[in-house]
Amino acid sequence: MKNQSLLLLALVALISWSCGTSSTLLEVLQPSQIVLPDDIKVVALIDRSKPEKGFANFLEGAISGEDIGQDREGRRLALQNLTTTLTRTPTLQIKGTGLEYNGLKNGKQMLPPLNWNEVQSICSKYGADAMIALESFDSSSDISYSQSSYKSKQKDGTEITKYTHTARRNLRVYMGWRVYDAKKRVVVDENTVSEYDEDSATGDTQDRARNNLRSQLTAVRDLASKAGDAYGKRIAPVWVNVSRTYYTTAKGADKSAMEEAHRLTQANKWEDAAEVWNDLLSSARDPKTKGKAAHNLALALERNGNLKEAEDWASKAFTQYGNKTSQNYVYVIQQRISDQERLDYQLKKVKP
């Protein structure tokens, strides 16, 4: 696996080099979808989706082809990834409780909200202002098959028909969440989500095609992790890494300057690189080089948080110098400006 990762990194680097571009990561604070009340700063986390034991649940799992413990593992990873995501927010502190409560037998539905005395008792014990509960969890899947044929010649020249079987599995994970405000005794968010994925595999028989599918347990783990991360981003601003592409090469007399700027970026000297790109805007003869330099200047400004100036330079790269890649970059920066306005509103409660 390590060798495969190194090979992938080398391949990405080779493609970037051959295209005359490179990429860099920016850490960006992403606004949440909803805004929790200002007085919620510490939240406790519980699991209220544990299914009741019984033959009916066992039978349902057997019929649906569930792997042993797949929903239990899915619940664990959903809560784990929610916790991990919320460690990257400046607005909330999360406290795990390890508490488990039984949910409904039908994991696609939620029980009525928890008793408020119980909510306040849990929050008081863990020093929390509110409580996040995973209220429901269920997974379901179905498999379909198809068949195709092809001709194959034997060593003696005889032509025979062979068959390829394809198995396709549709998998869906259902999840329900609530956020309880212990002080105001109000459910400030109730959200049900479903994550969907599809796997396919081939084999010379239906059984082999099915056996070549990714394990259902692995698929549920992946979807549950994704859902836990998504809910964290729904309720709190979170730091995320985003990738940006910039230019590293130019033709003719501008080649050495562009390569110098690239070396400076690799040494994390972006301000020095910006000076080189700024010089190229006046000295370069090729309009394409000027477009690349203007695009790169926009990135340097975005890295420093100067979003409006970054938008201006990205726009110049496209409108004045015809750099088509910069047109999409203008939209990206405009979205960041809009996000920043939302963040300024959301973060007012953490400002001194």
C-alpha positions in Angstrom: 0.0 0.0 0.0 2.9 2.4 0.8 4.5 1.7 -2.5 1.2 2.3 -4.3 0.9 5.7 -2.5 4.4 6.7 -3.5 3.7 5.7 -7.1 0.5 7.7 -7.1 2.3 10.8 -5.8 5.0 10.4 -8.4 2.4 10.1 -11.1 0.6 13.2 -10.0 3.9 15.1 -9.8 4.8 13.9 -13.3 1.5 15.0 -14.7 1.8 18.4 -13.1 5.3 18.9 -14.4 4.3 17.9 -17.9 1.4 20.4 -17.8 3.6 23.2 -16.5 1.6 23.5 -13.3 1.9 22.5 -9.6 -0.6 22.4 -6.7 -0.6 23.7 -3.2 -2.9 23.2 -0.2 -4.7 26.0 1.6 -6.3 25.7 5.0 -9.7 27.3 4.8 -12.3 27.8 7.5 -15.5 26.6 6.0 -18.8 28.1 7.2 -21.5 25.8 8.7 -24.9 25.2 7.1 -26.8 26.3 10.2 -25.9 28.5 13.2 -26.3 27.2 16.7 -27.2 29.6 19.5 -24.4 31.7 20.8 -24.4 30.2 24.3 -23.7 26.7 23.1 -20.0 26.2 23.4 -19.6 22.7 24.9 -21.6 19.7 23.6 -21.9 16.2 24.9 -22.3 13.3 22.4 -24.5 10.2 22.9 -25.7 7.3 20.8 -29.4 6.8 20.9 -29.6 4.5 17.9 -28.7 1.1 19.4 -31.2 -1.4 18.0 -33.2 -3.5 20.4 -32.1 -7.2 20.5 -34.5 -9.7 19.1 -35.1 -12.4 16.5 -36.8 -9.8 14.2 -33.6 -7.7 13.9 -31.5 -10.8 13.3 -33.9 -12.0 10.6 -33.9 -8.6 8.9 -30.1 -8.6 8.8 -30.0 -12.1 7.4 -32.4 -11.2 4.7 -30.6 -8.0 3.7 -27.2 -9.8 3.6 -25.7 -7.6 6.3 -22.3 -8.5 7.6 -22.1 -9.3 11.3 -21.8 -6.1 13.3 -21.9 -3.8 10.3 -24.5 -1.4 11.7 -22.7 -1.3 15.1 -19.5 -0.5 13.4 -21.2 2.1 11.2 -22.7 3.8 14.3 -19.3 3.9 16.0 -17.5 5.4 13.0 -20.3 8.0 12.4 -19.8 9.2 16.0 -16.0 9.0 15.8 -15.9 11.0 12.6 -18.3 13.6 13.9 -16.0 14.0 16.9 -12.9 14.3 14.7 -14.5 16.9 12.5 -15.6 19.0 15.5 -12.0 19.1 16.8 -11.4 21.4 13.8 -13.9 24.1 14.7 -13.1 27.2 16.8 -16.7 27.4 18.0 -17.4 24.1 19.8 -15.8 21.8 22.3 -17.1 18.2 22.1 -17.2 15.7 25.0 -17.7 12.0 24.4 -19.8 10.2 26.9 -19.9 6.6 25.8 -23.6 6.6 26.6 -25.8 4.2 24.5 -29.6 4.2 24.4 -31.9 1.9 22.5 -33.6 3.3 19.4 -36.5 2.0 17.4 -36.4 -1.4 15.8 -36.8 0.3 12.4 -33.4 2.1 12.2 -34.8 4.5 9.5 -37.0 6.3 12.1 -36.3 8.3 15.2 -37.9 8.1 18.6 -39.5 11.2 20.1 -37.0 13.6 21.6 -35.3 12.5 24.9 -36.8 13.6 28.2 -35.5 17.0 29.1 -34.6 16.1 32.7 -32.4 13.3 31.2 -30.8 15.8 28.8 -30.1 18.3 31.5 -28.7 15.5 33.7 -26.3 14.4 31.0 -25.2 17.9 30.2 -24.6 18.8 33.8 -22.5 15.6 34.4 -20.2 16.5 31.4 -20.2 20.2 31.8 -22.0 20.7 28.5 -24.4 23.4 27.2 -26.1 21.1 24.7 -26.2 17.5 23.6 -25.8 15.9 20.1 -27.5 12.5 19.8 -27.2 10.0 17.0 -30.9 9.1 17.0 -31.2 6.4 14.3 -29.0 4.3 12.1 -29.7 1.7 9.5 -28.2 0.3 6.3 -29.7 -1.5 3.4 -28.5 -3.0 0.1 -29.5 -4.9 -2.9 -27.5 -6.7 -5.6 -28.4 -7.0 -9.3 -26.6 -9.0 -12.0 -26.0 -8.7 -15.7 -24.2 -10.8 -18.2 -22.3 -10.2 -21.4 -20.6 -12.6 -23.9 -17.5 -12.5 -26.0 -15.8 -14.9 -28.5 -12.5 -16.6 -27.6 -10.3 -18.8 -29.7 -8.8 -22.0 -28.3 -5.3 -23.2 -29.1 -6.7 -25.4 -31.8 -8.4 -22.5 -33.5 -11.9 -23.4 -32.2 -14.0 -20.4 -31.4 -16.1 -20.6 -28.2 -18.4 -18.2 -26.4 -17.4 -17.0 -22.9 -19.4 -15.0 -20.4 -18.7 -12.2 -18.1 -21.0 -11.6 -15.1 -21.3 -8.2 -13.4 -22.6 -7.7 -9.9 -23.8 -4.3 -8.9 -24.6 -3.5 -5.3 -26.6 -0.4 -4.2 -25.9 0.5 -0.6 -27.6 3.2 1.5 -27.0 4.3 5.0 -29.7 6.1 6.9 -29.0 8.4 9.9 -30.9 10.7 12.2 -29.4 13.5 14.4 -30.7 15.9 17.0 -29.0 18.8 18.9 -30.6 19.4 22.3 -30.2 22.9 23.9 -30.2 21.9 27.6 -30.7 25.4 29.0 -33.6 26.5 26.7 -35.1 22.9 26.4 -35.3 23.2 22.7 -34.2 20.9 19.9 -32.2 23.3 17.8 -31.5 20.9 15.0 -33.1 17.7 13.8 -31.7 16.2 10.6 -32.1 12.9 8.8 -29.7 12.0 6.0 -29.0 9.1 3.7 -25.7 8.4 2.0 -25.6 6.3 -1.1 -22.9 4.3 -2.9 -22.7 1.7 -5.6 -20.1 -1.0 -6.2 -19.6 -3.2 -9.2 -17.4 -6.2 -9.9 -17.0 -8.8 -12.6 -16.3 -12.6 -12.6 -16.9 -15.6 -14.8 -19.8 -16.6 -12.6 -22.4 -14.7 -10.6 -20.9 -16.0 -7.3 -17.4 -14.9 -8.3 -18.7 -11.5 -9.4 -20.5 -11.0 -6.1 -17.4 -12.2 -4.1 -15.3 -9.7 -5.9 -17.3 -6.8 -4.6 -15.9 -4.7 -1.8 -17.1 -6.1 1.5 -20.4 -4.7 2.7 -18.9 -4.0 6.1 -16.2 -1.8 4.5 -18.8 0.0 2.3 -20.9 0.8 5.4 -17.9 2.0 7.3 -17.0 4.4 4.5 -20.5 5.8 4.2 -21.0 6.2 7.9 -17.7 8.0 8.3 -18.7 10.3 5.5 -22.1 11.0 7.1 -20.5 11.8 10.5 -18.1 14.2 8.9 -20.9 15.9 7.0 -23.0 16.4 10.1 -20.1 18.1 11.9 -19.8 20.5 8.9 -23.5 21.2 9.1 -23.5 22.5 12.6 -20.1 24.2 13.0 -17.5 26.1 10.9 -14.6 23.6 10.3 -11.1 24.0 9.0 -10.6 22.1 5.7 -7.8 21.7 3.2 -8.4 22.9 -0.4 -6.2 22.4 -3.4 -5.1 25.2 -5.7 -3.2 25.0 -9.0 -0.6 27.5 -10.2 1.8 27.8 -13.2 5.5 26.9 -13.0 6.8 27.3 -16.5 6.9 29.7 -19.4 8.6 29.9 -22.8 11.5 31.8 -24.1 13.1 34.6 -22.1 10.5 34.2 -19.3 11.3 30.6 -18.6 14.0 31.1 -16.0 12.0 33.7 -14.0 8.9 31.5 -13.8 11.1 28.5 -12.7 12.7 30.7 -10.1 9.3 31.7 -8.7 8.4 28.0 -8.6 11.5 27.2 -6.5 10.5 30.0 -4.1 7.1 28.5 -3.6 8.6 25.2 -2.9 10.7 26.9 -0.2 7.4 28.5 1.1 8.6 32.0 0.1 5.4 33.0 -1.6 5.9 36.8 -1.1 9.2 36.5 -2.9 7.6 34.5 -5.7 4.9 37.1 -6.0 7.5 39.8 -6.6 8.9 37.7 -9.5 5.4 37.2 -11.0 4.7 41.0 -10.6 7.9 41.8 -12.5 6.8 39.4 -15.3 3.6 41.3 -15.7 5.6 44.3 -17.0 8.6 42.5 -18.6 7.1 39.4 -20.3 6.5 39.6 -24.0 4.2 36.7 -24.3 0.6 37.5 -23.2 0.3 33.9 -22.0 3.1 34.4 -19.5 1.4 37.5 -18.2 -1.8 35.5 -17.8 0.0 32.8 -15.8 1.7 35.5 -13.7 -1.6 37.2 -12.9 -3.2 33.9 -12.0 -0.4 33.1 -9.7 -0.5 36.5 -8.1 -4.2 35.9 -7.3 -3.2 32.7 -5.5 -0.5 34.4 -3.5 -3.1 37.0 -2.4 -5.7 34.4 -1.5 -3.1 32.6 0.6 -2.7 35.9 2.6 -6.4 36.3 3.0 -6.7 39.3 0.6 -9.7 37.8 -1.2 -10.9 40.9 -3.0 -7.5 41.6 -4.5 -7.2 37.9 -5.4 -10.5 38.2 -7.2 -9.3 41.2 -9.1 -6.1 39.6 -10.3 -7.9 36.3 -11.3 -10.3 38.4 -13.3 -7.4 40.3 -15.0 -5.8 37.0 -15.8 -8.9 35.9 -17.7 -10.2 39.2 -19.2 -7.0 41.0 -20.1 -4.6 38.1 -20.8 -7.0 35.3 -21.9 -6.1 32.7 -19.3 -9.1 30.5 -19.5 -8.3 28.5 -16.3 -8.6 31.8 -14.3 -12.3 32.1 -15.2 -13.2 29.2 -12.9 -10.8 30.6 -10.3 -12.7 33.8 -10.2 -15.9 31.9 -9.3 -13.9 30.0 -6.6 -12.7 33.2 -5.0 -16.1 34.8 -5.2 -17.5 31.8 -3.3 -14.8 32.2 -0.7 -15.8 35.9 -0.3 -19.4 34.9 0.2 -18.4 32.2 2.7 -16.3 34.7 4.6 -19.3 37.0 5.0 -21.2 34.0 6.5 -18.2 33.2 8.7 -18.0 36.7 10.1 -21.5 36.3 11.2 -21.1 32.8 12.6 -17.8 33.6 14.5 -19.1 36.7 16.3 -19.6 34.6 19.4 -15.9 33.6 19.6 -14.6 37.1 19.1 -13.4 38.8 22.4 
